[in-house]
Amino acid sequence: MEKQFATYPFTSAGVSQWQTDLAAAGASARNTEAALVEQGLYTFVPTRFTLEAAQVAFLDNLPPALCALWATQIAYAIREQIPITLVKPEARAAEDEPEGTKFIESEGSSGSAPAQPQPTWLADPSYYLRFTVGY
């Protein structure tokens, strides 16, 4: 199995490793991956990441328009090598707190000078796409 078709844990570290492997795979592989994302998050996320049943159910219940927006953002970030991060809270013990509502917020920046992109985007912290999972 080629690295570009590997699955990764759906964790901050897994998303980071996916980004690292994708960056090393070259422009053609990044374009192929971006095209896969553009087919839809409902297909892409379970194909690329190992999900628990609750995560699959959560993904299936996200609004289609939101998934389309995120797919566009992620595909653009992949093609332009803009870092994507997934921020997930540490696991909580069930007895410590009652179960809350899970949500995902996305934020991003295309940098301080988007009209003049530089090949050093990965080193520039002003370029990013971040998904934060909260409870």
C-alpha positions as CSV (number, residue, x, y, z in Angstrom):
1,M,0.0,0.0,0.0
2,E,1.4,3.4,-1.0
3,K,1.7,6.0,1.8
4,Q,-0.8,8.3,0.1
5,F,-3.5,5.7,0.6
6,A,-2.8,5.0,4.2
7,T,-5.3,5.6,7.0
8,Y,-4.4,7.7,10.0
9,P,-5.9,8.0,13.5
10,F,-8.4,10.8,13.8
11,T,-6.3,12.7,16.3
12,S,-4.2,15.8,16.3
13,A,-1.1,13.6,15.8
14,G,-2.8,11.5,13.0
15,V,-3.8,14.7,11.1
16,S,-0.2,16.0,11.5
17,Q,1.3,12.8,10.2
18,W,-1.1,12.8,7.3
19,Q,0.0,16.4,6.5
20,T,3.7,15.4,6.7
21,D,3.3,12.3,4.5
22,L,1.2,14.4,2.0
23,A,3.9,17.1,1.8
24,A,6.6,14.5,1.1
25,A,4.5,12.9,-1.6
26,G,4.7,15.8,-4.0
27,A,2.4,18.1,-6.0
28,S,0.7,15.3,-8.0
29,A,-0.2,13.4,-4.8
30,R,-1.5,16.6,-3.2
31,N,-3.6,17.4,-6.1
32,T,-5.1,13.8,-6.1
33,E,-5.8,14.1,-2.4
34,A,-7.4,17.5,-2.8
35,A,-9.6,16.1,-5.6
36,L,-10.6,13.2,-3.2
37,V,-11.6,15.8,-0.5
38,E,-13.7,17.7,-3.1
39,Q,-15.8,14.6,-3.6
40,G,-17.1,15.2,-0.1
41,L,-16.1,14.9,3.6
42,Y,-18.6,12.1,4.1
43,T,-16.5,9.9,1.8
44,F,-13.0,11.4,2.4
45,V,-12.8,11.4,6.2
46,P,-13.6,7.7,6.8
47,T,-11.4,6.8,3.8
48,R,-8.3,8.6,5.2
49,F,-8.9,8.4,9.0
50,T,-9.8,5.7,11.4
51,L,-13.0,6.7,13.1
52,E,-15.0,5.2,15.9
53,A,-18.7,4.6,15.4
54,A,-19.7,7.7,17.3
55,Q,-17.4,9.8,15.1
56,V,-18.9,8.3,12.0
57,A,-22.4,9.1,13.3
58,F,-21.3,12.7,14.2
59,L,-19.9,13.2,10.7
60,D,-23.1,11.8,9.1
61,N,-25.1,14.4,11.0
62,L,-23.1,17.4,10.0
63,P,-25.0,19.8,7.7
64,P,-24.2,19.2,4.0
65,A,-23.5,22.9,3.4
66,L,-20.9,23.0,6.2
67,C,-19.2,19.8,4.9
68,A,-19.1,21.4,1.4
69,L,-17.4,24.5,2.9
70,W,-14.9,22.5,4.9
71,A,-14.1,20.3,1.8
72,T,-13.4,23.4,-0.2
73,Q,-11.2,24.9,2.5
74,I,-9.3,21.6,3.1
75,A,-8.8,21.0,-0.7
76,Y,-7.4,24.5,-1.1
77,A,-5.1,24.0,2.0
78,I,-3.8,20.7,0.6
79,R,-3.0,22.2,-2.8
80,E,-1.3,25.3,-1.4
81,Q,0.5,23.4,1.4
82,I,-1.2,25.4,4.1
83,P,-1.0,23.5,7.4
84,I,-4.2,21.9,8.7
85,T,-4.5,21.1,12.3
86,L,-7.1,19.2,14.3
87,V,-7.4,20.3,18.0
88,K,-9.2,17.7,20.1
89,P,-9.7,18.0,23.8
90,E,-8.1,15.3,26.1
91,A,-10.4,12.4,26.8
92,R,-12.5,13.0,29.9
93,A,-13.6,10.3,32.3
94,A,-17.4,9.7,32.0
95,E,-17.9,10.0,35.8
96,D,-16.0,13.4,36.0
97,E,-18.4,15.4,33.9
98,P,-21.8,14.9,32.3
99,E,-21.7,14.3,28.5
100,G,-21.8,17.7,26.7
101,T,-22.6,18.8,23.2
102,K,-19.9,18.2,20.7
103,F,-19.1,20.9,18.2
104,I,-16.4,21.8,15.7
105,E,-15.2,25.3,14.9
106,S,-13.0,26.1,12.0
107,E,-10.8,29.0,11.5
108,G,-8.2,29.9,9.0
109,S,-5.9,32.5,7.6
110,S,-4.3,32.7,4.2
111,G,-1.5,34.9,5.6
112,S,-0.7,38.5,6.0
113,A,0.0,39.1,2.3
114,P,-2.2,36.6,0.4
115,A,-1.7,38.5,-2.9
116,Q,1.9,37.5,-2.9
117,P,2.2,33.9,-1.8
118,Q,5.6,32.6,-0.9
119,P,7.0,29.0,-1.1
120,T,7.7,29.2,2.6
121,W,4.0,29.0,3.6
122,L,4.7,26.0,5.9
123,A,7.2,28.0,7.9
124,D,4.8,31.0,8.1
125,P,2.4,30.7,11.1
126,S,0.1,33.2,9.5
127,Y,-1.1,30.6,7.0
128,Y,-3.2,27.9,8.6
129,L,-6.5,26.0,8.7
130,R,-7.6,24.8,12.1
131,F,-10.5,22.7,13.3
132,T,-11.2,22.7,17.0
133,V,-13.4,20.1,18.6
134,G,-15.1,21.1,21.8
135,Y,-17.5,19.7,24.3
